[in-house]
Amino acid sequence: MEHIAALLLVIGCSNTMVDCRELQVPVSVFETADQCVAERPFAMGDVQGQAQHIVAKCLAVDPALEDDYDQIVWNVRADGTLDASLAISNVVMASNAVRPEKDYLHQQ
């Protein structure tokens, strides 16, 4: 099993930066943070034209929590700054609990 070190999040916004949505890119998970950073400009080019403003960020993945992350929390500020992080929505208290399905495309 390969480990994920970084996740690429690409967001497209309207001209006013008010209406934003996640954009699908061909590759969004990477074994190293450097690979993610190197791919970011190409991924942004792949979605050119899908939105008036496009912002992207590589999110570090904690290997100890890799299987527990189930959402991305993000916000685009009026100045175009993308704030984003990986999150765990449910804390599992029992070892036999069923883990929720991963949803890497979830806006809050």
Biopython code that builds the backbone (N, CA, C, O; Angstrom):
import numpy as np
from Bio.PDB.StructureBuilder import StructureBuilder

atoms = [
    (1, "MET", "N", (0.841, -1.181, 0.000)),
    (1, "MET", "CA", (0.000, 0.000, 0.000)),
    (1, "MET", "C", (0.882, 1.238, 0.000)),
    (1, "MET", "O", (1.773, 1.378, 0.839)),
    (2, "GLU", "N", (0.632, 2.128, -0.938)),
    (2, "GLU", "CA", (1.405, 3.366, -0.970)),
    (2, "GLU", "C", (0.772, 4.394, -0.044)),
    (2, "GLU", "O", (-0.445, 4.442, 0.135)),
    (3, "HIS", "N", (1.639, 5.210, 0.535)),
    (3, "HIS", "CA", (1.150, 6.245, 1.440)),
    (3, "HIS", "C", (1.004, 7.556, 0.697)),
    (3, "HIS", "O", (1.768, 7.846, -0.223)),
    (4, "ILE", "N", (0.036, 8.335, 1.092)),
    (4, "ILE", "CA", (-0.219, 9.643, 0.495)),
    (4, "ILE", "C", (0.403, 10.691, 1.404)),
    (4, "ILE", "O", (0.131, 10.727, 2.604)),
    (5, "ALA", "N", (1.239, 11.542, 0.823)),
    (5, "ALA", "CA", (1.876, 12.606, 1.600)),
    (5, "ALA", "C", (1.201, 13.947, 1.384)),
    (5, "ALA", "O", (1.280, 14.835, 2.233)),
    (6, "ALA", "N", (0.528, 14.094, 0.229)),
    (6, "ALA", "CA", (-0.104, 15.379, -0.071)),
    (6, "ALA", "C", (-1.310, 15.182, -0.970)),
    (6, "ALA", "O", (-1.373, 14.255, -1.777)),
    (7, "LEU", "N", (-2.257, 16.079, -0.804)),
    (7, "LEU", "CA", (-3.480, 16.081, -1.601)),
    (7, "LEU", "C", (-3.590, 17.447, -2.262)),
    (7, "LEU", "O", (-3.442, 18.472, -1.596)),
    (8, "LEU", "N", (-3.850, 17.471, -3.568)),
    (8, "LEU", "CA", (-3.984, 18.726, -4.310)),
    (8, "LEU", "C", (-5.452, 19.126, -4.373)),
    (8, "LEU", "O", (-6.290, 18.382, -4.883)),
    (9, "LEU", "N", (-5.748, 20.297, -3.854)),
    (9, "LEU", "CA", (-7.102, 20.849, -3.876)),
    (9, "LEU", "C", (-7.117, 22.006, -4.862)),
    (9, "LEU", "O", (-6.321, 22.937, -4.743)),
    (10, "VAL", "N", (-8.024, 21.949, -5.838)),
    (10, "VAL", "CA", (-8.155, 23.006, -6.843)),
    (10, "VAL", "C", (-9.575, 23.552, -6.760)),
    (10, "VAL", "O", (-10.545, 22.797, -6.829)),
    (11, "ILE", "N", (-9.687, 24.867, -6.611)),
    (11, "ILE", "CA", (-10.970, 25.535, -6.454)),
    (11, "ILE", "C", (-11.151, 26.558, -7.568)),
    (11, "ILE", "O", (-10.231, 27.312, -7.887)),
    (12, "GLY", "N", (-12.335, 26.577, -8.153)),
    (12, "GLY", "CA", (-12.688, 27.581, -9.162)),
    (12, "GLY", "C", (-13.734, 28.511, -8.604)),
    (12, "GLY", "O", (-14.698, 28.076, -7.974)),
    (13, "CYS", "N", (-13.536, 29.822, -8.840)),
    (13, "CYS", "CA", (-14.456, 30.823, -8.288)),
    (13, "CYS", "C", (-14.956, 31.777, -9.371)),
    (13, "CYS", "O", (-14.358, 31.920, -10.437)),
    (14, "SER", "N", (-16.069, 32.418, -9.054)),
    (14, "SER", "CA", (-16.613, 33.459, -9.924)),
    (14, "SER", "C", (-15.720, 34.687, -9.862)),
    (14, "SER", "O", (-14.782, 34.735, -9.067)),
    (15, "ASN", "N", (-16.002, 35.665, -10.683)),
    (15, "ASN", "CA", (-15.218, 36.892, -10.728)),
    (15, "ASN", "C", (-15.206, 37.619, -9.380)),
    (15, "ASN", "O", (-14.220, 38.266, -9.028)),
    (16, "THR", "N", (-16.299, 37.509, -8.636)),
    (16, "THR", "CA", (-16.412, 38.189, -7.340)),
    (16, "THR", "C", (-15.842, 37.368, -6.186)),
    (16, "THR", "O", (-15.823, 37.839, -5.049)),
    (17, "MET", "N", (-15.373, 36.140, -6.463)),
    (17, "MET", "CA", (-14.816, 35.227, -5.462)),
    (17, "MET", "C", (-15.870, 34.783, -4.445)),
    (17, "MET", "O", (-15.525, 34.316, -3.360)),
    (18, "VAL", "N", (-17.151, 34.927, -4.790)),
    (18, "VAL", "CA", (-18.226, 34.550, -3.875)),
    (18, "VAL", "C", (-18.685, 33.113, -4.145)),
    (18, "VAL", "O", (-18.851, 32.330, -3.209)),
    (19, "ASP", "N", (-18.887, 32.771, -5.395)),
    (19, "ASP", "CA", (-19.342, 31.429, -5.759)),
    (19, "ASP", "C", (-18.128, 30.590, -6.142)),
    (19, "ASP", "O", (-17.509, 30.819, -7.181)),
    (20, "CYS", "N", (-17.791, 29.618, -5.297)),
    (20, "CYS", "CA", (-16.619, 28.775, -5.526)),
    (20, "CYS", "C", (-17.015, 27.303, -5.433)),
    (20, "CYS", "O", (-17.961, 26.938, -4.736)),
    (21, "ARG", "N", (-16.264, 26.467, -6.154)),
    (21, "ARG", "CA", (-16.519, 25.024, -6.111)),
    (21, "ARG", "C", (-15.214, 24.293, -6.382)),
    (21, "ARG", "O", (-14.294, 24.839, -6.992)),
    (22, "GLU", "N", (-15.150, 23.070, -5.927)),
    (22, "GLU", "CA", (-13.976, 22.248, -6.183)),
    (22, "GLU", "C", (-13.977, 21.808, -7.639)),
    (22, "GLU", "O", (-15.027, 21.507, -8.207)),
    (23, "LEU", "N", (-12.799, 21.775, -8.233)),
    (23, "LEU", "CA", (-12.638, 21.338, -9.612)),
    (23, "LEU", "C", (-11.882, 20.015, -9.632)),
    (23, "LEU", "O", (-10.915, 19.829, -8.893)),
    (24, "GLN", "N", (-12.327, 19.110, -10.478)),
    (24, "GLN", "CA", (-11.681, 17.806, -10.622)),
    (24, "GLN", "C", (-10.409, 17.957, -11.455)),
    (24, "GLN", "O", (-10.414, 18.620, -12.493)),
    (25, "VAL", "N", (-9.328, 17.344, -10.998)),
    (25, "VAL", "CA", (-8.079, 17.321, -11.756)),
    (25, "VAL", "C", (-7.680, 15.859, -11.959)),
    (25, "VAL", "O", (-8.082, 14.990, -11.185)),
    (26, "PRO", "N", (-6.878, 15.585, -13.013)),
    (26, "PRO", "CA", (-6.518, 14.195, -13.311)),
    (26, "PRO", "C", (-5.822, 13.466, -12.154)),
    (26, "PRO", "O", (-6.109, 12.298, -11.894)),
    (27, "VAL", "N", (-4.911, 14.152, -11.464)),
    (27, "VAL", "CA", (-4.196, 13.546, -10.342)),
    (27, "VAL", "C", (-4.319, 14.482, -9.152)),
    (27, "VAL", "O", (-3.991, 15.664, -9.249)),
    (28, "SER", "N", (-4.795, 13.948, -8.021)),
    (28, "SER", "CA", (-4.968, 14.808, -6.851)),
    (28, "SER", "C", (-4.270, 14.279, -5.601)),
    (28, "SER", "O", (-4.249, 14.968, -4.580)),
    (29, "VAL", "N", (-3.701, 13.080, -5.652)),
    (29, "VAL", "CA", (-2.972, 12.543, -4.504)),
    (29, "VAL", "C", (-1.533, 12.239, -4.914)),
    (29, "VAL", "O", (-1.262, 11.805, -6.034)),
    (30, "PHE", "N", (-0.614, 12.481, -3.967)),
    (30, "PHE", "CA", (0.811, 12.366, -4.263)),
    (30, "PHE", "C", (1.558, 11.701, -3.117)),
    (30, "PHE", "O", (1.187, 11.833, -1.950)),
    (31, "GLU", "N", (2.619, 10.984, -3.475)),
    (31, "GLU", "CA", (3.443, 10.305, -2.475)),
    (31, "GLU", "C", (4.372, 11.271, -1.751)),
    (31, "GLU", "O", (4.812, 10.981, -0.639)),
    (32, "THR", "N", (4.676, 12.411, -2.359)),
    (32, "THR", "CA", (5.517, 13.419, -1.703)),
    (32, "THR", "C", (4.897, 14.792, -1.891)),
    (32, "THR", "O", (4.171, 15.029, -2.857)),
    (33, "ALA", "N", (5.185, 15.694, -0.967)),
    (33, "ALA", "CA", (4.701, 17.068, -1.073)),
    (33, "ALA", "C", (5.336, 17.754, -2.285)),
    (33, "ALA", "O", (4.684, 18.558, -2.950)),
    (34, "ASP", "N", (6.598, 17.445, -2.575)),
    (34, "ASP", "CA", (7.272, 18.048, -3.726)),
    (34, "ASP", "C", (6.587, 17.690, -5.039)),
    (34, "ASP", "O", (6.492, 18.527, -5.936)),
    (35, "GLN", "N", (6.105, 16.444, -5.159)),
    (35, "GLN", "CA", (5.377, 16.040, -6.367)),
    (35, "GLN", "C", (4.101, 16.853, -6.519)),
    (35, "GLN", "O", (3.737, 17.248, -7.626)),
    (36, "CYS", "N", (3.429, 17.099, -5.416)),
    (36, "CYS", "CA", (2.192, 17.881, -5.445)),
    (36, "CYS", "C", (2.476, 19.311, -5.888)),
    (36, "CYS", "O", (1.783, 19.848, -6.752)),
    (37, "VAL", "N", (3.481, 19.915, -5.302)),
    (37, "VAL", "CA", (3.835, 21.296, -5.650)),
    (37, "VAL", "C", (4.239, 21.390, -7.125)),
    (37, "VAL", "O", (3.881, 22.355, -7.801)),
    (38, "ALA", "N", (4.971, 20.408, -7.620)),
    (38, "ALA", "CA", (5.394, 20.412, -9.026)),
    (38, "ALA", "C", (4.210, 20.257, -9.973)),
    (38, "ALA", "O", (4.222, 20.831, -11.062)),
    (39, "GLU", "N", (3.198, 19.502, -9.587)),
    (39, "GLU", "CA", (2.027, 19.244, -10.439)),
    (39, "GLU", "C", (1.017, 20.380, -10.408)),
    (39, "GLU", "O", (0.227, 20.527, -11.341)),
    (40, "ARG", "N", (1.028, 21.184, -9.352)),
    (40, "ARG", "CA", (0.005, 22.225, -9.159)),
    (40, "ARG", "C", (-0.187, 23.128, -10.379)),
    (40, "ARG", "O", (-1.331, 23.311, -10.795)),
    (41, "PRO", "N", (0.862, 23.705, -10.978)),
    (41, "PRO", "CA", (0.600, 24.581, -12.141)),
    (41, "PRO", "C", (0.004, 23.842, -13.337)),
    (41, "PRO", "O", (-0.787, 24.414, -14.087)),
    (42, "PHE", "N", (0.379, 22.578, -13.518)),
    (42, "PHE", "CA", (-0.176, 21.798, -14.631)),
    (42, "PHE", "C", (-1.654, 21.486, -14.388)),
    (42, "PHE", "O", (-2.467, 21.538, -15.311)),
    (43, "ALA", "N", (-1.991, 21.164, -13.142)),
    (43, "ALA", "CA", (-3.381, 20.888, -12.790)),
    (43, "ALA", "C", (-4.232, 22.135, -12.990)),
    (43, "ALA", "O", (-5.356, 22.050, -13.484)),
    (44, "MET", "N", (-3.697, 23.294, -12.606)),
    (44, "MET", "CA", (-4.445, 24.537, -12.795)),
    (44, "MET", "C", (-4.648, 24.809, -14.283)),
    (44, "MET", "O", (-5.692, 25.325, -14.682)),
    (45, "GLY", "N", (-3.665, 24.466, -15.102)),
    (45, "GLY", "CA", (-3.803, 24.606, -16.548)),
    (45, "GLY", "C", (-4.855, 23.671, -17.116)),
    (45, "GLY", "O", (-5.554, 24.019, -18.067)),
    (46, "ASP", "N", (-4.968, 22.468, -16.526)),
    (46, "ASP", "CA", (-5.959, 21.489, -16.992)),
    (46, "ASP", "C", (-7.391, 21.973, -16.807)),
    (46, "ASP", "O", (-8.279, 21.583, -17.566)),
    (47, "VAL", "N", (-7.625, 22.815, -15.809)),
    (47, "VAL", "CA", (-8.983, 23.285, -15.530)),
    (47, "VAL", "C", (-9.203, 24.734, -15.990)),
    (47, "VAL", "O", (-10.240, 25.333, -15.705)),
    (48, "GLN", "N", (-8.228, 25.280, -16.693)),
    (48, "GLN", "CA", (-8.348, 26.640, -17.235)),
    (48, "GLN", "C", (-9.651, 26.768, -18.019)),
    (48, "GLN", "O", (-9.973, 25.911, -18.842)),
    (49, "GLY", "N", (-10.385, 27.821, -17.765)),
    (49, "GLY", "CA", (-11.636, 28.056, -18.459)),
    (49, "GLY", "C", (-12.863, 27.513, -17.739)),
    (49, "GLY", "O", (-13.990, 27.831, -18.119)),
    (50, "GLN", "N", (-12.663, 26.702, -16.710)),
    (50, "GLN", "CA", (-13.808, 26.168, -15.960)),
    (50, "GLN", "C", (-14.325, 27.158, -14.919)),
    (50, "GLN", "O", (-15.418, 26.991, -14.378)),
    (51, "ALA", "N", (-13.524, 28.192, -14.646)),
    (51, "ALA", "CA", (-13.922, 29.230, -13.692)),
    (51, "ALA", "C", (-13.116, 30.490, -13.993)),
    (51, "ALA", "O", (-12.064, 30.431, -14.629)),
    (52, "GLN", "N", (-13.621, 31.625, -13.528)),
    (52, "GLN", "CA", (-12.926, 32.885, -13.783)),
    (52, "GLN", "C", (-11.649, 33.014, -12.964)),
    (52, "GLN", "O", (-10.661, 33.572, -13.441)),
    (53, "HIS", "N", (-11.662, 32.503, -11.742)),
    (53, "HIS", "CA", (-10.475, 32.501, -10.881)),
    (53, "HIS", "C", (-10.241, 31.076, -10.400)),
    (53, "HIS", "O", (-11.172, 30.396, -9.968)),
    (54, "ILE", "N", (-8.997, 30.631, -10.475)),
    (54, "ILE", "CA", (-8.651, 29.283, -10.032)),
    (54, "ILE", "C", (-7.529, 29.393, -9.007)),
    (54, "ILE", "O", (-6.517, 30.052, -9.245)),
    (55, "VAL", "N", (-7.721, 28.748, -7.880)),
    (55, "VAL", "CA", (-6.708, 28.697, -6.834)),
    (55, "VAL", "C", (-6.474, 27.236, -6.476)),
    (55, "VAL", "O", (-7.378, 26.408, -6.591)),
    (56, "ALA", "N", (-5.263, 26.927, -6.045)),
    (56, "ALA", "CA", (-4.934, 25.549, -5.700)),
    (56, "ALA", "C", (-3.970, 25.528, -4.523)),
    (56, "ALA", "O", (-3.196, 26.461, -4.307)),
    (57, "LYS", "N", (-4.042, 24.430, -3.766)),
    (57, "LYS", "CA", (-3.179, 24.294, -2.603)),
    (57, "LYS", "C", (-2.888, 22.816, -2.374)),
    (57, "LYS", "O", (-3.765, 21.965, -2.522)),
    (58, "CYS", "N", (-1.640, 22.526, -2.011)),
    (58, "CYS", "CA", (-1.267, 21.178, -1.619)),
    (58, "CYS", "C", (-1.459, 21.061, -0.110)),
    (58, "CYS", "O", (-0.949, 21.877, 0.657)),
    (59, "LEU", "N", (-2.192, 20.046, 0.299)),
    (59, "LEU", "CA", (-2.461, 19.823, 1.707)),
    (59, "LEU", "C", (-1.634, 18.640, 2.197)),
    (59, "LEU", "O", (-1.676, 17.560, 1.608)),
    (60, "ALA", "N", (-0.890, 18.846, 3.269)),
    (60, "ALA", "CA", (-0.085, 17.771, 3.838)),
    (60, "ALA", "C", (-0.988, 16.730, 4.482)),
    (60, "ALA", "O", (-1.974, 17.064, 5.139)),
    (61, "VAL", "N", (-0.640, 15.481, 4.287)),
    (61, "VAL", "CA", (-1.381, 14.364, 4.863)),
    (61, "VAL", "C", (-0.523, 13.752, 5.963)),
    (61, "VAL", "O", (0.608, 13.335, 5.711)),
    (62, "ASP", "N", (-1.051, 13.696, 7.172)),
    (62, "ASP", "CA", (-0.358, 13.062, 8.287)),
    (62, "ASP", "C", (-0.478, 11.551, 8.090)),
    (62, "ASP", "O", (-1.590, 11.024, 8.103)),
    (63, "PRO", "N", (0.646, 10.837, 7.906)),
    (63, "PRO", "CA", (0.573, 9.393, 7.656)),
    (63, "PRO", "C", (-0.165, 8.628, 8.755)),
    (63, "PRO", "O", (-0.798, 7.610, 8.476)),
    (64, "ALA", "N", (-0.093, 9.094, 9.972)),
    (64, "ALA", "CA", (-0.774, 8.413, 11.070)),
    (64, "ALA", "C", (-2.292, 8.534, 10.967)),
    (64, "ALA", "O", (-3.024, 7.713, 11.521)),
    (65, "LEU", "N", (-2.762, 9.560, 10.258)),
    (65, "LEU", "CA", (-4.203, 9.793, 10.130)),
    (65, "LEU", "C", (-4.724, 9.568, 8.715)),
    (65, "LEU", "O", (-5.898, 9.818, 8.440)),
    (66, "GLU", "N", (-3.871, 9.103, 7.826)),
    (66, "GLU", "CA", (-4.219, 8.973, 6.406)),
    (66, "GLU", "C", (-5.556, 8.271, 6.171)),
    (66, "GLU", "O", (-6.343, 8.710, 5.332)),
    (67, "ASP", "N", (-5.821, 7.197, 6.898)),
    (67, "ASP", "CA", (-7.058, 6.441, 6.692)),
    (67, "ASP", "C", (-8.255, 7.058, 7.410)),
    (67, "ASP", "O", (-9.390, 6.631, 7.198)),
    (68, "ASP", "N", (-8.012, 8.051, 8.251)),
    (68, "ASP", "CA", (-9.093, 8.646, 9.036)),
    (68, "ASP", "C", (-9.669, 9.917, 8.423)),
    (68, "ASP", "O", (-10.819, 10.266, 8.693)),
    (69, "TYR", "N", (-8.885, 10.614, 7.599)),
    (69, "TYR", "CA", (-9.403, 11.835, 6.980)),
    (69, "TYR", "C", (-10.625, 11.484, 6.136)),
    (69, "TYR", "O", (-10.616, 10.495, 5.403)),
    (70, "ASP", "N", (-11.670, 12.293, 6.241)),
    (70, "ASP", "CA", (-12.842, 12.021, 5.421)),
    (70, "ASP", "C", (-13.449, 13.279, 4.814)),
    (70, "ASP", "O", (-14.501, 13.211, 4.179)),
    (71, "GLN", "N", (-12.807, 14.418, 4.998)),
    (71, "GLN", "CA", (-13.311, 15.626, 4.360)),
    (71, "GLN", "C", (-12.219, 16.681, 4.264)),
    (71, "GLN", "O", (-11.224, 16.656, 4.989)),
    (72, "ILE", "N", (-12.444, 17.597, 3.351)),
    (72, "ILE", "CA", (-11.593, 18.765, 3.204)),
    (72, "ILE", "C", (-12.442, 19.971, 3.567)),
    (72, "ILE", "O", (-13.535, 20.157, 3.032)),
    (73, "VAL", "N", (-11.936, 20.782, 4.470)),
    (73, "VAL", "CA", (-12.615, 22.002, 4.864)),
    (73, "VAL", "C", (-11.872, 23.146, 4.190)),
    (73, "VAL", "O", (-10.663, 23.296, 4.367)),
    (74, "TRP", "N", (-12.602, 23.960, 3.408)),
    (74, "TRP", "CA", (-11.919, 25.038, 2.701)),
    (74, "TRP", "C", (-12.766, 26.290, 2.625)),
    (74, "TRP", "O", (-13.989, 26.259, 2.764)),
    (75, "ASN", "N", (-12.071, 27.394, 2.399)),
    (75, "ASN", "CA", (-12.715, 28.692, 2.235)),
    (75, "ASN", "C", (-11.806, 29.558, 1.365)),
    (75, "ASN", "O", (-10.591, 29.586, 1.558)),
    (76, "VAL", "N", (-12.405, 30.261, 0.411)),
    (76, "VAL", "CA", (-11.657, 31.211, -0.410)),
    (76, "VAL", "C", (-12.043, 32.606, 0.058)),
    (76, "VAL", "O", (-13.216, 32.980, 0.046)),
    (77, "ARG", "N", (-11.040, 33.363, 0.467)),
    (77, "ARG", "CA", (-11.274, 34.731, 0.923)),
    (77, "ARG", "C", (-11.487, 35.661, -0.269)),
    (77, "ARG", "O", (-11.175, 35.305, -1.405)),
    (78, "ALA", "N", (-12.011, 36.839, -0.007)),
    (78, "ALA", "CA", (-12.281, 37.815, -1.072)),
    (78, "ALA", "C", (-11.018, 38.194, -1.840)),
    (78, "ALA", "O", (-11.091, 38.555, -3.015)),
    (79, "ASP", "N", (-9.849, 38.115, -1.177)),
    (79, "ASP", "CA", (-8.594, 38.459, -1.858)),
    (79, "ASP", "C", (-8.023, 37.291, -2.660)),
    (79, "ASP", "O", (-6.950, 37.411, -3.252)),
    (80, "GLY", "N", (-8.737, 36.156, -2.683)),
    (80, "GLY", "CA", (-8.299, 35.002, -3.461)),
    (80, "GLY", "C", (-7.445, 34.019, -2.689)),
    (80, "GLY", "O", (-6.979, 33.035, -3.263)),
    (81, "THR", "N", (-7.227, 34.251, -1.422)),
    (81, "THR", "CA", (-6.453, 33.337, -0.588)),
    (81, "THR", "C", (-7.287, 32.099, -0.267)),
    (81, "THR", "O", (-8.439, 32.201, 0.155)),
    (82, "LEU", "N", (-6.690, 30.945, -0.472)),
    (82, "LEU", "CA", (-7.367, 29.678, -0.183)),
    (82, "LEU", "C", (-6.892, 29.146, 1.162)),
    (82, "LEU", "O", (-5.710, 28.856, 1.345)),
    (83, "ASP", "N", (-7.823, 29.022, 2.096)),
    (83, "ASP", "CA", (-7.562, 28.375, 3.380)),
    (83, "ASP", "C", (-8.169, 26.988, 3.286)),
    (83, "ASP", "O", (-9.345, 26.846, 2.950)),
    (84, "ALA", "N", (-7.378, 25.962, 3.581)),
    (84, "ALA", "CA", (-7.903, 24.597, 3.478)),
    (84, "ALA", "C", (-7.148, 23.669, 4.417)),
    (84, "ALA", "O", (-5.979, 23.884, 4.735)),
    (85, "SER", "N", (-7.855, 22.634, 4.850)),
    (85, "SER", "CA", (-7.226, 21.609, 5.682)),
    (85, "SER", "C", (-8.013, 20.311, 5.556)),
    (85, "SER", "O", (-9.185, 20.307, 5.181)),
    (86, "LEU", "N", (-7.341, 19.216, 5.877)),
    (86, "LEU", "CA", (-7.998, 17.919, 5.940)),
    (86, "LEU", "C", (-8.593, 17.773, 7.325)),
    (86, "LEU", "O", (-8.034, 18.271, 8.302)),
    (87, "ALA", "N", (-9.726, 17.092, 7.417)),
    (87, "ALA", "CA", (-10.398, 16.964, 8.706)),
    (87, "ALA", "C", (-10.953, 15.563, 8.881)),
    (87, "ALA", "O", (-11.135, 14.807, 7.928)),
    (88, "ILE", "N", (-11.208, 15.256, 10.126)),
    (88, "ILE", "CA", (-11.844, 13.999, 10.507)),
    (88, "ILE", "C", (-13.178, 14.379, 11.135)),
    (88, "ILE", "O", (-13.209, 15.073, 12.152)),
    (89, "SER", "N", (-14.272, 13.935, 10.543)),
    (89, "SER", "CA", (-15.583, 14.365, 11.024)),
    (89, "SER", "C", (-16.076, 13.556, 12.214)),
    (89, "SER", "O", (-16.806, 14.081, 13.056)),
    (90, "ASN", "N", (-15.694, 12.302, 12.298)),
    (90, "ASN", "CA", (-16.165, 11.447, 13.393)),
    (90, "ASN", "C", (-14.969, 10.879, 14.138)),
    (90, "ASN", "O", (-14.040, 10.355, 13.523)),
    (91, "VAL", "N", (-14.990, 10.980, 15.440)),
    (91, "VAL", "CA", (-13.958, 10.359, 16.254)),
    (91, "VAL", "C", (-14.428, 8.953, 16.574)),
    (91, "VAL", "O", (-15.495, 8.765, 17.158)),
    (92, "VAL", "N", (-13.634, 7.970, 16.192)),
    (92, "VAL", "CA", (-13.997, 6.580, 16.424)),
    (92, "VAL", "C", (-13.575, 6.207, 17.841)),
    (92, "VAL", "O", (-12.395, 6.283, 18.183)),
    (93, "MET", "N", (-14.539, 5.805, 18.659)),
    (93, "MET", "CA", (-14.261, 5.481, 20.050)),
    (93, "MET", "C", (-14.052, 3.977, 20.248)),
    (93, "MET", "O", (-13.383, 3.575, 21.200)),
    (94, "ALA", "N", (-14.596, 3.162, 19.391)),
    (94, "ALA", "CA", (-14.457, 1.715, 19.527)),
    (94, "ALA", "C", (-13.703, 1.171, 18.327)),
    (94, "ALA", "O", (-13.903, 1.640, 17.207)),
    (95, "SER", "N", (-12.853, 0.203, 18.543)),
    (95, "SER", "CA", (-12.024, -0.328, 17.467)),
    (95, "SER", "C", (-12.821, -1.102, 16.430)),
    (95, "SER", "O", (-12.344, -1.273, 15.308)),
    (96, "ASN", "N", (-14.011, -1.572, 16.760)),
    (96, "ASN", "CA", (-14.804, -2.317, 15.793)),
    (96, "ASN", "C", (-15.830, -1.441, 15.067)),
    (96, "ASN", "O", (-16.689, -1.959, 14.353)),
    (97, "ALA", "N", (-15.747, -0.128, 15.242)),
    (97, "ALA", "CA", (-16.672, 0.785, 14.558)),
    (97, "ALA", "C", (-16.362, 0.825, 13.071)),
    (97, "ALA", "O", (-15.209, 0.695, 12.661)),
    (98, "VAL", "N", (-17.392, 1.005, 12.277)),
    (98, "VAL", "CA", (-17.233, 1.109, 10.832)),
    (98, "VAL", "C", (-16.788, 2.521, 10.498)),
    (98, "VAL", "O", (-17.380, 3.494, 10.965)),
    (99, "ARG", "N", (-15.742, 2.630, 9.689)),
    (99, "ARG", "CA", (-15.252, 3.943, 9.279)),
    (99, "ARG", "C", (-16.148, 4.508, 8.179)),
    (99, "ARG", "O", (-16.632, 3.762, 7.328)),
    (100, "PRO", "N", (-16.369, 5.821, 8.194)),
    (100, "PRO", "CA", (-17.179, 6.425, 7.129)),
    (100, "PRO", "C", (-16.428, 6.399, 5.798)),
    (100, "PRO", "O", (-15.198, 6.367, 5.762)),
    (101, "GLU", "N", (-17.188, 6.413, 4.718)),
    (101, "GLU", "CA", (-16.580, 6.493, 3.400)),
    (101, "GLU", "C", (-15.835, 7.814, 3.261)),
    (101, "GLU", "O", (-16.263, 8.835, 3.800)),
    (102, "LYS", "N", (-14.718, 7.794, 2.536)),
    (102, "LYS", "CA", (-13.953, 9.022, 2.333)),
    (102, "LYS", "C", (-14.683, 9.918, 1.341)),
    (102, "LYS", "O", (-15.189, 9.454, 0.319)),
    (103, "ASP", "N", (-14.728, 11.173, 1.651)),
    (103, "ASP", "CA", (-15.336, 12.160, 0.771)),
    (103, "ASP", "C", (-14.372, 13.329, 0.688)),
    (103, "ASP", "O", (-14.485, 14.294, 1.444)),
    (104, "TYR", "N", (-13.427, 13.237, -0.231)),
    (104, "TYR", "CA", (-12.418, 14.283, -0.361)),
    (104, "TYR", "C", (-12.951, 15.518, -1.056)),
    (104, "TYR", "O", (-12.225, 16.499, -1.220)),
    (105, "LEU", "N", (-14.201, 15.486, -1.465)),
    (105, "LEU", "CA", (-14.765, 16.624, -2.174)),
    (105, "LEU", "C", (-15.953, 17.159, -1.394)),
    (105, "LEU", "O", (-17.096, 17.111, -1.851)),
    (106, "HIS", "N", (-15.660, 17.662, -0.225)),
    (106, "HIS", "CA", (-16.731, 18.124, 0.652)),
    (106, "HIS", "C", (-16.409, 19.535, 1.104)),
    (106, "HIS", "O", (-15.363, 19.756, 1.714)),
    (107, "GLN", "N", (-17.261, 20.478, 0.830)),
    (107, "GLN", "CA", (-17.064, 21.866, 1.229)),
    (107, "GLN", "C", (-17.867, 22.162, 2.475)),
    (107, "GLN", "O", (-19.001, 21.708, 2.627)),
    (108, "GLN", "N", (-17.260, 22.932, 3.369)),
    (108, "GLN", "CA", (-17.998, 23.383, 4.548)),
    (108, "GLN", "C", (-17.897, 24.864, 4.652)),
    (108, "GLN", "O", (-18.450, 25.457, 5.579)),
]
sb = StructureBuilder()
sb.init_structure("model")
sb.init_model(0)
sb.init_chain("A")
sb.init_seg("    ")
for serial, (resi, resn, name, xyz) in enumerate(atoms, 1):
    if name == "N":
        sb.init_residue(resn, " ", resi, " ")
    sb.init_atom(name, np.array(xyz, "f"), 0.0, 1.0, " ", f" {name:<3s}", serial, name[0])
structure = sb.get_structure()
